[in-house]
Amino acid sequence: MDLALLRTFVTVHRAGSFTRAAALLGLSQPAVTSQIRTLERQLGRPLFLRQARGVTPTTIGDELAHKAAPHLDALVEIAETGLDEESSMRTLHLAGPPEFTAERALPALTSLAGKDGHSYALRASFGTADEVLEGLASGHHDLAIATARPRGALLTATPLCDEEHVLIAGERWAARLGAGRPAGGGLGPGGLGRGGLDPGGLGRGGLDPGGLGRGEALPLENLPVVEVHETLPFVSRYWAAVFDACPAASGAVIVPDLRAVLACTASGAGLAVLPRYLCADALKRGDVVALLEPPVPPLRTYFLAVRTGTLAMPHIARAHEWLLRAAVEWS
């Protein structure tokens, strides 16, 4: 069997599309289609089901891909690195959300460089979950970190870690809400830390004055919100999880980077919902205050995704394992 045909087949299987596979292989789409048809004639079985958007492998196609892909990857590994140890430098392409990748994943992977005689050239890309998973499927990345589990057989995902979300505000807004500040960074007796927020009031746009320790309600729409998007994804998710309600608020500052959200919140721009790992140091310093510590905090799961079969490639497998080990300390 022609190895070129198998290489084209595996690329189509991973890309889920003749068009994407052709771009990855540097071939025309008709050439890819012709090679797949040739392989199907040789095997006497269909390998893909053609659909409006891409292709889906048949059972035989899946079986062949799972058997052939690791061996083809191993041959590529040998061809690209050669037999000389000095040429063993491999480039690892990682993609993920900018804040988590910068604060968590990249420090972990850069510490892997040079371990056990192995060296990495590391390249990172940032994007949304859809963007990084699309790039992974298209072969632009080796590993992708996403907040959504990919569907289908093209990609394989492993839960990496959970991040806890915290409702925070700067000193000025915490004081206006009647919030005490104990050493742990939460709110003290008589404040929000006792659960004094009224879920019903929040959903309607108000706060419970009894819980706040003030004599009047402070409507939520009067509280400026700092967020990454006009749809208030972090605040809305927090309100739904903690209060089973929708926030009646609009963004005062919208900036597409959680680190900028933290900086604006600390400077007094309003309240925000952030991952605890990102604001933990600011909470300890007192730059921001946690307005509420619910018994069950909202969580979001990160997934570590690869193209199916690529963990047979040593440099991807080592980075994958290293991130999973590092993540034990993150949750």
Contacts in CASP RR format, 6 or more apart in sequence:
PFRMAT RR
TARGET T0000
AUTHOR 0000-0000-0000
METHOD contacts of the structure
MODEL  1
MDLALLRTFVTVHRAGSFTRAAALLGLSQPAVTSQIRTLERQLGRPLFLR
QARGVTPTTIGDELAHKAAPHLDALVEIAETGLDEESSMRTLHLAGPPEF
TAERALPALTSLAGKDGHSYALRASFGTADEVLEGLASGHHDLAIATARP
RGALLTATPLCDEEHVLIAGERWAARLGAGRPAGGGLGPGGLGRGGLDPG
GLGRGGLDPGGLGRGEALPLENLPVVEVHETLPFVSRYWAAVFDACPAAS
GAVIVPDLRAVLACTASGAGLAVLPRYLCADALKRGDVVALLEPPVPPLR
TYFLAVRTGTLAMPHIARAHEWLLRAAVEWS
1 39 0 8 1.000
1 42 0 8 1.000
3 72 0 8 1.000
3 75 0 8 1.000
4 35 0 8 1.000
5 35 0 8 1.000
5 36 0 8 1.000
5 38 0 8 1.000
5 39 0 8 1.000
5 42 0 8 1.000
6 39 0 8 1.000
6 68 0 8 1.000
6 72 0 8 1.000
7 25 0 8 1.000
7 72 0 8 1.000
8 21 0 8 1.000
8 25 0 8 1.000
8 27 0 8 1.000
8 32 0 8 1.000
8 35 0 8 1.000
8 36 0 8 1.000
8 39 0 8 1.000
9 35 0 8 1.000
9 36 0 8 1.000
9 39 0 8 1.000
9 47 0 8 1.000
9 61 0 8 1.000
9 64 0 8 1.000
9 65 0 8 1.000
9 68 0 8 1.000
10 65 0 8 1.000
10 68 0 8 1.000
10 69 0 8 1.000
10 72 0 8 1.000
11 21 0 8 1.000
11 24 0 8 1.000
11 25 0 8 1.000
12 18 0 8 1.000
12 21 0 8 1.000
12 32 0 8 1.000
12 36 0 8 1.000
12 48 0 8 1.000
12 55 0 8 1.000
13 48 0 8 1.000
13 57 0 8 1.000
13 61 0 8 1.000
13 62 0 8 1.000
13 65 0 8 1.000
13 69 0 8 1.000
13 154 0 8 1.000
14 21 0 8 1.000
14 65 0 8 1.000
14 69 0 8 1.000
14 137 0 8 1.000
14 139 0 8 1.000
14 154 0 8 1.000
14 307 0 8 1.000
14 308 0 8 1.000
15 21 0 8 1.000
15 24 0 8 1.000
15 137 0 8 1.000
15 138 0 8 1.000
15 139 0 8 1.000
15 154 0 8 1.000
16 54 0 8 1.000
16 55 0 8 1.000
16 56 0 8 1.000
16 137 0 8 1.000
16 154 0 8 1.000
17 53 0 8 1.000
17 54 0 8 1.000
17 55 0 8 1.000
18 29 0 8 1.000
18 32 0 8 1.000
18 33 0 8 1.000
18 36 0 8 1.000
18 54 0 8 1.000
18 55 0 8 1.000
19 29 0 8 1.000
19 54 0 8 1.000
20 137 0 8 1.000
20 138 0 8 1.000
21 32 0 8 1.000
22 28 0 8 1.000
22 29 0 8 1.000
22 31 0 8 1.000
22 32 0 8 1.000
23 138 0 8 1.000
24 138 0 8 1.000
24 139 0 8 1.000
25 32 0 8 1.000
36 47 0 8 1.000
36 48 0 8 1.000
39 47 0 8 1.000
40 46 0 8 1.000
40 47 0 8 1.000
43 60 0 8 1.000
43 64 0 8 1.000
45 58 0 8 1.000
45 60 0 8 1.000
45 61 0 8 1.000
46 58 0 8 1.000
46 60 0 8 1.000
47 57 0 8 1.000
47 58 0 8 1.000
47 60 0 8 1.000
47 61 0 8 1.000
47 64 0 8 1.000
48 55 0 8 1.000
48 56 0 8 1.000
48 57 0 8 1.000
48 58 0 8 1.000
48 61 0 8 1.000
49 55 0 8 1.000
49 56 0 8 1.000
49 57 0 8 1.000
49 58 0 8 1.000
57 65 0 8 1.000
57 153 0 8 1.000
62 153 0 8 1.000
65 308 0 8 1.000
66 308 0 8 1.000
66 309 0 8 1.000
69 308 0 8 1.000
69 309 0 8 1.000
69 310 0 8 1.000
69 312 0 8 1.000
70 309 0 8 1.000
70 312 0 8 1.000
73 309 0 8 1.000
73 310 0 8 1.000
73 312 0 8 1.000
73 313 0 8 1.000
74 312 0 8 1.000
74 313 0 8 1.000
76 313 0 8 1.000
77 313 0 8 1.000
77 314 0 8 1.000
80 90 0 8 1.000
81 87 0 8 1.000
81 88 0 8 1.000
81 90 0 8 1.000
88 118 0 8 1.000
88 119 0 8 1.000
89 119 0 8 1.000
89 120 0 8 1.000
89 121 0 8 1.000
90 119 0 8 1.000
90 120 0 8 1.000
90 121 0 8 1.000
90 315 0 8 1.000
91 120 0 8 1.000
91 121 0 8 1.000
91 122 0 8 1.000
91 123 0 8 1.000
92 109 0 8 1.000
92 120 0 8 1.000
92 121 0 8 1.000
92 122 0 8 1.000
92 123 0 8 1.000
92 142 0 8 1.000
92 143 0 8 1.000
92 315 0 8 1.000
92 316 0 8 1.000
92 319 0 8 1.000
93 123 0 8 1.000
93 124 0 8 1.000
93 125 0 8 1.000
93 140 0 8 1.000
93 141 0 8 1.000
93 142 0 8 1.000
93 143 0 8 1.000
94 101 0 8 1.000
94 105 0 8 1.000
94 106 0 8 1.000
94 109 0 8 1.000
94 122 0 8 1.000
94 123 0 8 1.000
94 124 0 8 1.000
94 125 0 8 1.000
94 141 0 8 1.000
94 142 0 8 1.000
94 143 0 8 1.000
94 144 0 8 1.000
94 145 0 8 1.000
94 319 0 8 1.000
95 101 0 8 1.000
95 124 0 8 1.000
95 125 0 8 1.000
95 126 0 8 1.000
95 127 0 8 1.000
95 131 0 8 1.000
95 132 0 8 1.000
95 135 0 8 1.000
95 136 0 8 1.000
95 140 0 8 1.000
95 141 0 8 1.000
95 143 0 8 1.000
95 144 0 8 1.000
95 145 0 8 1.000
96 105 0 8 1.000
96 124 0 8 1.000
96 125 0 8 1.000
96 126 0 8 1.000
96 127 0 8 1.000
96 132 0 8 1.000
96 144 0 8 1.000
96 145 0 8 1.000
96 146 0 8 1.000
97 126 0 8 1.000
97 127 0 8 1.000
97 128 0 8 1.000
97 129 0 8 1.000
97 132 0 8 1.000
97 145 0 8 1.000
97 146 0 8 1.000
97 147 0 8 1.000
98 126 0 8 1.000
98 127 0 8 1.000
98 257 0 8 1.000
99 257 0 8 1.000
99 258 0 8 1.000
99 259 0 8 1.000
99 275 0 8 1.000
99 278 0 8 1.000
100 145 0 8 1.000
100 163 0 8 1.000
100 275 0 8 1.000
100 302 0 8 1.000
101 124 0 8 1.000
101 126 0 8 1.000
101 145 0 8 1.000
103 277 0 8 1.000
103 278 0 8 1.000
104 277 0 8 1.000
104 326 0 8 1.000
104 327 0 8 1.000
104 330 0 8 1.000
105 145 0 8 1.000
105 323 0 8 1.000
106 122 0 8 1.000
106 124 0 8 1.000
108 322 0 8 1.000
108 323 0 8 1.000
108 326 0 8 1.000
109 120 0 8 1.000
109 122 0 8 1.000
109 319 0 8 1.000
109 322 0 8 1.000
109 323 0 8 1.000
110 122 0 8 1.000
112 118 0 8 1.000
112 120 0 8 1.000
112 318 0 8 1.000
112 319 0 8 1.000
112 322 0 8 1.000
113 119 0 8 1.000
113 120 0 8 1.000
113 122 0 8 1.000
114 120 0 8 1.000
118 315 0 8 1.000
118 318 0 8 1.000
120 315 0 8 1.000
120 319 0 8 1.000
125 132 0 8 1.000
125 140 0 8 1.000
125 141 0 8 1.000
129 146 0 8 1.000
129 147 0 8 1.000
129 148 0 8 1.000
130 148 0 8 1.000
132 141 0 8 1.000
132 144 0 8 1.000
132 145 0 8 1.000
132 146 0 8 1.000
133 144 0 8 1.000
133 146 0 8 1.000
133 148 0 8 1.000
133 150 0 8 1.000
133 155 0 8 1.000
133 305 0 8 1.000
135 141 0 8 1.000
135 144 0 8 1.000
136 142 0 8 1.000
136 143 0 8 1.000
136 144 0 8 1.000
136 150 0 8 1.000
136 155 0 8 1.000
136 305 0 8 1.000
136 306 0 8 1.000
136 307 0 8 1.000
137 150 0 8 1.000
137 154 0 8 1.000
137 155 0 8 1.000
137 307 0 8 1.000
139 307 0 8 1.000
142 306 0 8 1.000
142 310 0 8 1.000
142 313 0 8 1.000
142 315 0 8 1.000
142 316 0 8 1.000
142 319 0 8 1.000
143 304 0 8 1.000
143 305 0 8 1.000
143 306 0 8 1.000
143 316 0 8 1.000
143 319 0 8 1.000
143 320 0 8 1.000
143 323 0 8 1.000
144 155 0 8 1.000
144 304 0 8 1.000
144 305 0 8 1.000
144 306 0 8 1.000
145 160 0 8 1.000
145 302 0 8 1.000
145 303 0 8 1.000
145 304 0 8 1.000
145 305 0 8 1.000
146 157 0 8 1.000
146 302 0 8 1.000
146 303 0 8 1.000
146 305 0 8 1.000
147 300 0 8 1.000
147 301 0 8 1.000
147 302 0 8 1.000
147 303 0 8 1.000
148 303 0 8 1.000
149 157 0 8 1.000
149 303 0 8 1.000
150 157 0 8 1.000
150 303 0 8 1.000
150 305 0 8 1.000
153 308 0 8 1.000
154 307 0 8 1.000
154 308 0 8 1.000
155 305 0 8 1.000
155 306 0 8 1.000
155 307 0 8 1.000
155 308 0 8 1.000
156 305 0 8 1.000
156 306 0 8 1.000
156 307 0 8 1.000
156 308 0 8 1.000
156 309 0 8 1.000
156 311 0 8 1.000
157 303 0 8 1.000
157 304 0 8 1.000
157 305 0 8 1.000
158 303 0 8 1.000
158 304 0 8 1.000
158 305 0 8 1.000
158 320 0 8 1.000
158 324 0 8 1.000
159 301 0 8 1.000
159 302 0 8 1.000
159 303 0 8 1.000
159 304 0 8 1.000
160 301 0 8 1.000
160 302 0 8 1.000
160 303 0 8 1.000
160 304 0 8 1.000
160 323 0 8 1.000
160 324 0 8 1.000
160 327 0 8 1.000
161 301 0 8 1.000
161 302 0 8 1.000
161 327 0 8 1.000
161 330 0 8 1.000
161 331 0 8 1.000
162 299 0 8 1.000
162 300 0 8 1.000
162 301 0 8 1.000
162 302 0 8 1.000
162 331 0 8 1.000
163 275 0 8 1.000
163 276 0 8 1.000
163 277 0 8 1.000
163 299 0 8 1.000
163 300 0 8 1.000
163 302 0 8 1.000
163 330 0 8 1.000
163 331 0 8 1.000
164 275 0 8 1.000
164 276 0 8 1.000
164 297 0 8 1.000
164 298 0 8 1.000
164 299 0 8 1.000
165 234 0 8 1.000
165 237 0 8 1.000
165 238 0 8 1.000
165 273 0 8 1.000
165 274 0 8 1.000
165 275 0 8 1.000
165 276 0 8 1.000
165 297 0 8 1.000
165 298 0 8 1.000
165 299 0 8 1.000
165 300 0 8 1.000
166 273 0 8 1.000
166 274 0 8 1.000
166 275 0 8 1.000
166 276 0 8 1.000
166 279 0 8 1.000
166 283 0 8 1.000
166 290 0 8 1.000
166 297 0 8 1.000
167 238 0 8 1.000
167 242 0 8 1.000
167 271 0 8 1.000
167 272 0 8 1.000
167 273 0 8 1.000
167 290 0 8 1.000
167 291 0 8 1.000
167 292 0 8 1.000
168 265 0 8 1.000
168 271 0 8 1.000
168 272 0 8 1.000
168 273 0 8 1.000
168 274 0 8 1.000
168 279 0 8 1.000
168 282 0 8 1.000
168 283 0 8 1.000
168 288 0 8 1.000
168 289 0 8 1.000
168 290 0 8 1.000
168 291 0 8 1.000
169 177 0 8 1.000
169 179 0 8 1.000
169 265 0 8 1.000
169 268 0 8 1.000
169 270 0 8 1.000
169 271 0 8 1.000
169 272 0 8 1.000
169 288 0 8 1.000
169 289 0 8 1.000
169 291 0 8 1.000
170 265 0 8 1.000
170 266 0 8 1.000
170 267 0 8 1.000
170 268 0 8 1.000
170 270 0 8 1.000
170 271 0 8 1.000
170 287 0 8 1.000
170 288 0 8 1.000
170 289 0 8 1.000
171 268 0 8 1.000
171 286 0 8 1.000
171 289 0 8 1.000
172 268 0 8 1.000
173 223 0 8 1.000
173 268 0 8 1.000
173 270 0 8 1.000
173 271 0 8 1.000
174 180 0 8 1.000
174 181 0 8 1.000
174 187 0 8 1.000
174 289 0 8 1.000
174 291 0 8 1.000
176 218 0 8 1.000
177 192 0 8 1.000
177 207 0 8 1.000
177 212 0 8 1.000
177 214 0 8 1.000
177 218 0 8 1.000
177 291 0 8 1.000
178 191 0 8 1.000
178 212 0 8 1.000
178 213 0 8 1.000
178 214 0 8 1.000
179 186 0 8 1.000
179 187 0 8 1.000
179 188 0 8 1.000
179 191 0 8 1.000
179 192 0 8 1.000
179 212 0 8 1.000
179 289 0 8 1.000
179 291 0 8 1.000
180 186 0 8 1.000
180 187 0 8 1.000
180 188 0 8 1.000
180 191 0 8 1.000
180 289 0 8 1.000
181 187 0 8 1.000
181 188 0 8 1.000
181 286 0 8 1.000
181 289 0 8 1.000
182 188 0 8 1.000
184 283 0 8 1.000
184 284 0 8 1.000
185 283 0 8 1.000
185 284 0 8 1.000
185 286 0 8 1.000
185 289 0 8 1.000
185 290 0 8 1.000
186 193 0 8 1.000
186 283 0 8 1.000
186 289 0 8 1.000
186 290 0 8 1.000
186 291 0 8 1.000
186 293 0 8 1.000
187 193 0 8 1.000
187 194 0 8 1.000
187 289 0 8 1.000
187 290 0 8 1.000
187 291 0 8 1.000
187 292 0 8 1.000
187 293 0 8 1.000
188 194 0 8 1.000
190 196 0 8 1.000
190 211 0 8 1.000
190 213 0 8 1.000
191 211 0 8 1.000
191 212 0 8 1.000
191 213 0 8 1.000
192 211 0 8 1.000
192 212 0 8 1.000
192 291 0 8 1.000
192 292 0 8 1.000
193 291 0 8 1.000
193 292 0 8 1.000
193 293 0 8 1.000
194 211 0 8 1.000
195 211 0 8 1.000
195 292 0 8 1.000
195 294 0 8 1.000
196 208 0 8 1.000
196 210 0 8 1.000
196 211 0 8 1.000
196 212 0 8 1.000
197 207 0 8 1.000
197 208 0 8 1.000
197 211 0 8 1.000
197 243 0 8 1.000
197 291 0 8 1.000
197 292 0 8 1.000
198 206 0 8 1.000
198 207 0 8 1.000
198 208 0 8 1.000
198 211 0 8 1.000
199 242 0 8 1.000
199 243 0 8 1.000
199 244 0 8 1.000
199 245 0 8 1.000
200 243 0 8 1.000
200 245 0 8 1.000
201 207 0 8 1.000
201 208 0 8 1.000
201 245 0 8 1.000
202 220 0 8 1.000
202 239 0 8 1.000
202 243 0 8 1.000
202 245 0 8 1.000
202 247 0 8 1.000
203 220 0 8 1.000
203 239 0 8 1.000
203 243 0 8 1.000
203 245 0 8 1.000
203 246 0 8 1.000
203 247 0 8 1.000
203 248 0 8 1.000
204 248 0 8 1.000
205 219 0 8 1.000
205 220 0 8 1.000
205 221 0 8 1.000
205 247 0 8 1.000
205 248 0 8 1.000
205 249 0 8 1.000
206 217 0 8 1.000
206 218 0 8 1.000
206 219 0 8 1.000
206 220 0 8 1.000
206 248 0 8 1.000
207 217 0 8 1.000
207 218 0 8 1.000
207 219 0 8 1.000
207 220 0 8 1.000
208 217 0 8 1.000
209 215 0 8 1.000
209 216 0 8 1.000
209 217 0 8 1.000
209 218 0 8 1.000
212 218 0 8 1.000
219 248 0 8 1.000
220 247 0 8 1.000
220 248 0 8 1.000
220 249 0 8 1.000
221 248 0 8 1.000
221 249 0 8 1.000
221 250 0 8 1.000
223 249 0 8 1.000
223 270 0 8 1.000
223 271 0 8 1.000
224 251 0 8 1.000
224 252 0 8 1.000
224 253 0 8 1.000
224 269 0 8 1.000
224 270 0 8 1.000
224 271 0 8 1.000
225 232 0 8 1.000
225 235 0 8 1.000
225 247 0 8 1.000
225 249 0 8 1.000
225 250 0 8 1.000
225 251 0 8 1.000
225 252 0 8 1.000
225 253 0 8 1.000
225 270 0 8 1.000
225 271 0 8 1.000
225 272 0 8 1.000
226 251 0 8 1.000
226 252 0 8 1.000
226 253 0 8 1.000
226 254 0 8 1.000
226 255 0 8 1.000
226 261 0 8 1.000
226 264 0 8 1.000
226 265 0 8 1.000
226 269 0 8 1.000
226 270 0 8 1.000
226 271 0 8 1.000
226 272 0 8 1.000
227 233 0 8 1.000
227 234 0 8 1.000
227 235 0 8 1.000
227 251 0 8 1.000
227 253 0 8 1.000
227 254 0 8 1.000
227 261 0 8 1.000
227 272 0 8 1.000
228 234 0 8 1.000
228 254 0 8 1.000
228 255 0 8 1.000
228 256 0 8 1.000
228 257 0 8 1.000
228 258 0 8 1.000
228 261 0 8 1.000
229 254 0 8 1.000
229 256 0 8 1.000
230 251 0 8 1.000
230 254 0 8 1.000
232 247 0 8 1.000
232 249 0 8 1.000
232 250 0 8 1.000
232 251 0 8 1.000
234 272 0 8 1.000
234 273 0 8 1.000
234 274 0 8 1.000
235 247 0 8 1.000
235 249 0 8 1.000
235 271 0 8 1.000
235 272 0 8 1.000
235 273 0 8 1.000
236 246 0 8 1.000
236 247 0 8 1.000
237 273 0 8 1.000
237 298 0 8 1.000
237 300 0 8 1.000
238 273 0 8 1.000
238 298 0 8 1.000
239 245 0 8 1.000
239 246 0 8 1.000
239 247 0 8 1.000
240 246 0 8 1.000
241 298 0 8 1.000
242 292 0 8 1.000
242 294 0 8 1.000
242 298 0 8 1.000
252 269 0 8 1.000
252 270 0 8 1.000
253 261 0 8 1.000
253 264 0 8 1.000
253 269 0 8 1.000
253 270 0 8 1.000
255 261 0 8 1.000
255 264 0 8 1.000
258 274 0 8 1.000
258 275 0 8 1.000
258 278 0 8 1.000
259 278 0 8 1.000
261 272 0 8 1.000
261 274 0 8 1.000
262 272 0 8 1.000
262 274 0 8 1.000
262 278 0 8 1.000
262 279 0 8 1.000
262 282 0 8 1.000
262 288 0 8 1.000
264 270 0 8 1.000
264 272 0 8 1.000
265 271 0 8 1.000
265 272 0 8 1.000
265 274 0 8 1.000
265 288 0 8 1.000
266 282 0 8 1.000
266 287 0 8 1.000
266 288 0 8 1.000
271 291 0 8 1.000
275 300 0 8 1.000
276 297 0 8 1.000
277 330 0 8 1.000
279 288 0 8 1.000
282 288 0 8 1.000
283 289 0 8 1.000
283 290 0 8 1.000
302 327 0 8 1.000
304 320 0 8 1.000
304 323 0 8 1.000
304 324 0 8 1.000
304 327 0 8 1.000
306 316 0 8 1.000
306 320 0 8 1.000
310 316 0 8 1.000
311 317 0 8 1.000
311 320 0 8 1.000
END
